[in-house]
């Protein structure tokens, strides 16, 4: 298993578009399963920060946590299932667990990149409406970083990797809308 320091270095290098970062994530099944603890652990602070979004401001922290947990589980199951079949079709199955591990760990990078802006809104220095365009840009930045990671981990064309990355965003958005409708 890769050392924690190597994994964190990979989390720093991918948003800087450094190819070396791709190799820093472990590629075994156990590490891939354990990597789900990273996004699960981030659900707690995200539940507190959800209050900055006017659509979620009426929900308690526990309600936000449950919704985010549902969103994470459903999105992960659907995305990684579809990704599995795509990766198998590309004959890159050997990198599937590294793909999972890397994408889960990269959630930490994107959380830390978004955190200063979420804090500014949380403490009412800026309104959510004022920061919304920046947060949308940061979401697109995360999609680009995921596509970069996918391109080099699977050694595939960048357009196909971008499609997989956008698919992740579309799955999450569709499930989020379905959950909010309930």
N, C-alpha and C positions, 0 to 999 in steps of 0.2 A: 504494500500500500504506500502511496505517495505520502510524504510528510505534510503536515498541516501548513508549514511555512511555504512549501512548494505550491500547494493548492491556492493559498492566499496570493502568492506571487502571480499565479495564473489568472486569478480574479482581477488583479491590477493590470496585467498585460493585455488581456482581451479588449477592454474598453479603449486601450491605446493602440489597438490594431497591430499588436506584435505577435507574429506567428508562433514564436517560441512558447507563448502561453498555452497553446492548444495541447502541448505535450505534458503539461504539468498536472493534468487531472488523471486520477486513477481510472483504470479500465476494467476492473473486476466487478463481479456481480454484488459482492458484499459492500463495496464502496459505493456503488450506484444506489443500493437500497438505503445505506446510511446517509447518503447525500440528500435524501428527502427531508431529513431533520433540519436542514438549513432553511428552506422556504417555510416549513412548518413553524420553526422558531420565529421567523420574521412576521408571522401572522399576528402575534401578540402586539408588537409595537404598531403594526399597520392598523390594528383594530382601534387603538387609541387615536391614531392620526386620521382615521376615517371621518372624524367629526369635521374636518376641514371641507369635505365635499357636501354641498347643500343637499344633495340627494340622499346622503347617509346621515345627516346631522340629527335626524329625529330618532335614530336607532341608538340603543345603549351599546356600550363596548362589547358586552357579551353577545348581543344580537349581531353586531358587525363581525365578531370573531366567528360565529357559527356560519354566517353567510360566506365569509372568506374561506373558511374551511371547506364548505360545500363546493365553492367555486374551484378551489385548489384541487380537491380530490377528483371532481368530475373532469376538469380540464386536463389534469395529468393523465388520468386513465385514457381519455379519448385521444389526446395528442400523442402520448407515447405508444399507444396501440397502432394508430395510423402511421406514425413514424417508423415503427418496427417493420411494418409491411413495406413501406417505401425503402427503408435501408436494406431489407432483404432483397427487394427487387433490384437494387443497385449493386448487389453482391458485396455489401460492406458490413455484414452482420457482426464481424469481429470488433467493430468500433461502437456497437450499440450501447454498451454499458458506460464507456467513456463519454459518449454523447449525453446520456442521462446525467451522469455525474457532473459533467461540465456545465450543462444548462441549469442544473439545480444550484450549483455553487455560484454561478453568475448572478443569481437572484440577490446575493449579498452585495455584489458590486453595484447593481442598479438601485438597490435600497439605499446604499450609502451616497450614491450620486443624487438621488431624489431627496434625501433627508433634509439638507439645509433649506430647500425650497418649501418642503412640507412644514418645517418648523416655523418659517416666516409667515406662512398662512395660519398655522395653529395659534401663534401668538398675536395674530391680527395686525401684523406689520404690513402685510399685503392681503387683499381679498382673494378668494378663490378665483373669481372672475379675472382678476389681474394676472394671476399666475397660470391660468388654465392653458394658454398657448404654450408656455414654457414646459408645462407638464406633458402636453401632447408631443412636443418636440422630443422630450426625454424618453417618452414611450417609443417613438420612432427610432431614436438612437439605440435603444435596447434591441429593437428588431434588427437593426443593421449589425450590431455587435453579435447577436445570435446567428445571423446569416454568415458573418465573417467566421465565427467559431465553427459553424456547420460546414462551411466550404472547406476548411482545412482539416477538420477532424475526419470527415468522410471522403475527402479528396474528390469533390464533385464540382461541377460548374457553379459559379456564383449565382446564376439565375435560378437554378434548382434549389440551392440553399436558401435563397431569399424567399422562394415560394414556400418552403417548409417553415421558415420563420414567420411569414405572414399568416400561414395556416394556423400557427399557434395563437397569434393575436385574434384571428377570426373565431377560433373555437372558444377562446376565453370570453370574447365579447358576446357571442351567441349564448353561451351558458350563463353569463352574468345577466343578460336581459331576461332569460327564462327564470332565473332565480328571483330577480327583482319583481317579476310579474306575479310570483306566488304570494 
